[in-house]
Every structure is written in C-alpha cells, then in structure tokens.
Amino acid sequence: MTTEGKAAPGNPGGRLWISKGHRNVQGLAFDEGQLYAAEFGQNTWDELNAITVGANYGWPAAEGAEGLEGMTDPIAQWRTSEASPSGVAFARGHIFMASLRGERLWAVPVAGGKRVGEPRAFFTGEYGRLRTVEAAPDGSLWVTTSNTDGRGDAKDGDDRILRVTIS
C-alpha cells in the first residue's frame, strides 16, 4: 500500500494486499525481483513460499503442501521442530533461513521462484536459536542468535552476531 493507505500500483484488483493466506510471516527476502517469505505453521509445517501477485497461500485451510485447488503450495516445508523460521536472506543462489526451534541455518537453492535442489541444514544445535540472517556486500552472511530471551539455552557469550562465509 502507499503511505496514504491506498492500494499500491500493480496490486491485484486495486486491493491493499499482493498475496493472501499467510499465517505468520517471519522473514522476507528478494532475489532479483522475486519475493520469498518464511512463515510459522500452526503445529505441523513451517513454510518457505515464493510470492506471486494475487496468490492464495492457503491459511487457514492449508498448512504446508496440501495441493488444494486455488491455493499455492510452499516451495519448501519443515516440521516445526526442524525450523520455526525467523529471518531470511538471499545469497549465492540460495535462500538462507534462520531457525529458532530448529536451531539451524537452512540453505534452500532457488532460481526464478522455484526450488532447484534439496534444502540443506548447517550448524544444527551448535549455536542454539538463530534469529536473523542478512547477506553482506561481500557475499558472506551475518547471523544472530536468540538464546537469552528465556526460550533458548544461553551459553557463555550469548547472544552473538556470527559471520558465515559461504563455500
């Protein structure tokens, strides 16, 4: 929407929204004009969605890939114990997703709004809950932990900002 509260140019049907059917979006990232969104599911599936203007992502009728008519399935999904996604960033052909409950950094290979390979997990359990991931100008990632908020197991030195180089 515009700062005046009107529909932004290009929104479907002059509506305020560009997509609907989201439950709890936790992170947004762009890859050359393609928007991706990570979101918490209710109890079963967390999702990574490639956002298409006018699409319905299914909530509350669908959680995860349901294949329901008129609804768009996520390009990747995880059990809530493996993810509980937070921040996301695009770098080097991947969406990187920080995971709170899953305590890992996911790398999902993408191109043109499609997943082009299997998601891969890094640092599982090593740094606790991961909150934010941001791509740096040099192609590395900045990742933050979230262990001192009463939900994680705080270790000496928490919370931290980690620099991750991608190989």
C-alpha positions as CSV (number, residue, x, y, z in Angstrom):
1,M,0.0,0.0,0.0
2,T,1.0,3.6,-0.3
3,T,1.8,5.8,2.7
4,E,-1.6,7.3,2.2
5,G,-3.3,3.9,2.8
6,K,-4.2,3.3,-0.8
7,A,-3.5,0.2,-2.9
8,A,0.0,0.3,-4.4
9,P,0.2,0.3,-8.2
10,G,0.2,-3.2,-9.5
11,N,-1.7,-4.8,-6.6
12,P,-4.4,-7.2,-7.9
13,G,-7.8,-5.7,-8.3
14,G,-6.7,-2.5,-6.6
15,R,-6.5,-4.3,-3.2
16,L,-4.2,-3.4,-0.4
17,W,-2.5,-6.8,-0.5
18,I,-0.4,-8.6,-3.1
19,S,-1.0,-12.1,-1.7
20,K,-3.1,-13.7,1.0
21,G,-3.4,-16.9,3.0
22,H,-0.4,-16.4,5.2
23,R,-0.3,-17.4,8.8
24,N,2.7,-15.8,10.5
25,V,5.3,-14.4,8.1
26,Q,8.7,-14.1,9.9
27,G,11.1,-13.1,7.2
28,L,11.1,-11.7,3.6
29,A,13.9,-11.7,1.1
30,F,14.3,-10.7,-2.6
31,D,16.2,-12.4,-5.4
32,E,16.3,-10.2,-8.5
33,G,12.6,-9.1,-8.0
34,Q,11.3,-12.4,-6.7
35,L,10.0,-12.2,-3.2
36,Y,10.3,-15.1,-0.8
37,A,8.6,-15.4,2.6
38,A,9.3,-17.7,5.6
39,E,6.4,-18.4,7.9
40,F,5.4,-20.3,11.0
41,G,2.9,-23.0,10.6
42,Q,0.3,-23.7,13.3
43,N,1.5,-27.1,14.7
44,T,2.8,-29.2,11.8
45,W,4.5,-27.4,8.9
46,D,6.7,-24.3,8.6
47,E,7.0,-22.9,5.1
48,L,9.1,-21.1,2.5
49,N,6.9,-19.5,-0.1
50,A,7.8,-17.9,-3.4
51,I,5.4,-15.0,-3.5
52,T,3.2,-14.5,-6.6
53,V,1.0,-11.4,-7.0
54,G,-2.6,-12.4,-6.4
55,A,-1.8,-15.9,-5.0
56,N,-3.5,-17.5,-2.0
57,Y,-1.1,-19.5,0.2
58,G,-3.9,-21.4,1.9
59,W,-4.1,-20.4,5.6
60,P,-6.3,-21.3,7.4
61,A,-7.5,-24.1,5.1
62,A,-3.9,-25.4,4.4
63,E,-0.8,-25.8,6.4
64,G,2.2,-26.9,4.3
65,A,1.8,-28.6,0.8
66,E,-1.8,-29.7,0.6
67,G,-2.4,-29.4,-3.2
68,L,-5.7,-27.7,-2.7
69,E,-7.3,-26.1,-5.8
70,G,-6.8,-22.3,-6.0
71,M,-4.0,-22.3,-3.4
72,T,-0.3,-22.1,-3.9
73,D,1.9,-24.7,-2.1
74,P,5.2,-23.7,-0.4
75,I,8.4,-24.4,-2.3
76,A,9.8,-26.0,0.9
77,Q,8.4,-27.1,4.2
78,W,9.7,-28.4,7.5
79,R,8.3,-29.9,10.7
80,T,8.1,-27.1,13.3
81,S,10.8,-29.0,15.3
82,E,13.2,-28.5,12.4
83,A,12.5,-24.9,11.7
84,S,10.3,-22.3,13.4
85,P,11.7,-19.9,10.8
86,S,12.8,-16.4,11.5
87,G,14.9,-14.1,9.3
88,V,15.7,-15.0,5.6
89,A,18.2,-13.6,3.1
90,F,19.2,-14.4,-0.5
91,A,22.8,-15.0,-1.3
92,R,24.6,-17.0,-4.0
93,G,21.6,-18.7,-5.4
94,H,20.1,-19.7,-2.1
95,I,17.5,-18.5,0.4
96,F,19.2,-18.8,3.8
97,M,16.7,-19.2,6.7
98,A,17.4,-18.8,10.4
99,S,15.6,-21.3,12.6
100,L,14.6,-20.7,16.2
101,R,13.2,-24.0,17.5
102,G,15.2,-26.0,14.8
103,E,18.4,-24.3,15.9
104,R,20.0,-24.4,12.5
105,L,20.6,-22.4,9.3
106,W,18.8,-23.7,6.3
107,A,20.1,-23.1,2.7
108,V,17.5,-23.6,0.0
109,P,18.7,-23.5,-3.6
110,V,16.3,-21.3,-5.7
111,A,16.0,-19.8,-9.2
112,G,13.1,-17.9,-10.6
113,G,10.8,-18.5,-7.7
114,K,11.4,-22.3,-7.8
115,R,13.3,-24.6,-5.5
116,V,16.1,-26.2,-7.6
117,G,17.6,-28.6,-5.1
118,E,17.1,-30.0,-1.7
119,P,17.3,-27.8,1.4
120,R,20.5,-28.3,3.5
121,A,21.0,-27.6,7.2
122,F,24.1,-26.1,8.8
123,F,25.1,-25.6,12.5
124,T,22.3,-27.8,13.9
125,G,22.4,-27.3,17.6
126,E,25.8,-25.6,17.6
127,Y,24.7,-22.0,18.4
128,G,21.2,-22.5,19.7
129,R,18.3,-20.5,18.4
130,L,19.1,-18.5,15.2
131,R,17.1,-15.3,14.8
132,T,18.3,-13.2,11.9
133,V,20.3,-13.8,8.7
134,E,21.4,-11.0,6.5
135,A,23.5,-11.1,3.3
136,A,26.7,-8.9,3.5
137,P,28.0,-7.0,0.5
138,D,31.0,-9.4,0.2
139,G,28.7,-12.4,-0.1
140,S,29.1,-13.7,3.4
141,L,26.2,-13.9,5.9
142,W,25.5,-12.2,9.2
143,V,23.5,-14.5,11.6
144,T,22.3,-13.6,15.1
145,T,21.5,-16.0,18.0
146,S,18.5,-15.6,20.3
147,N,19.2,-17.6,23.4
148,T,18.9,-15.1,26.3
149,D,15.2,-14.4,25.8
150,G,14.1,-17.2,28.2
151,R,13.4,-19.6,25.3
152,G,16.9,-20.8,24.5
153,D,19.7,-22.4,26.4
154,A,22.0,-19.4,27.0
155,K,25.7,-20.2,26.7
156,D,28.7,-18.0,27.7
157,G,28.9,-15.2,25.3
158,D,25.3,-15.2,24.1
159,D,23.7,-13.6,22.4
160,R,26.0,-13.3,19.4
161,I,26.4,-12.0,15.9
162,L,28.1,-14.6,13.7
163,R,29.8,-14.0,10.3
164,V,29.4,-17.0,8.0
165,T,31.4,-17.4,4.8
166,I,29.7,-19.5,2.1
167,S,31.8,-22.1,0.4
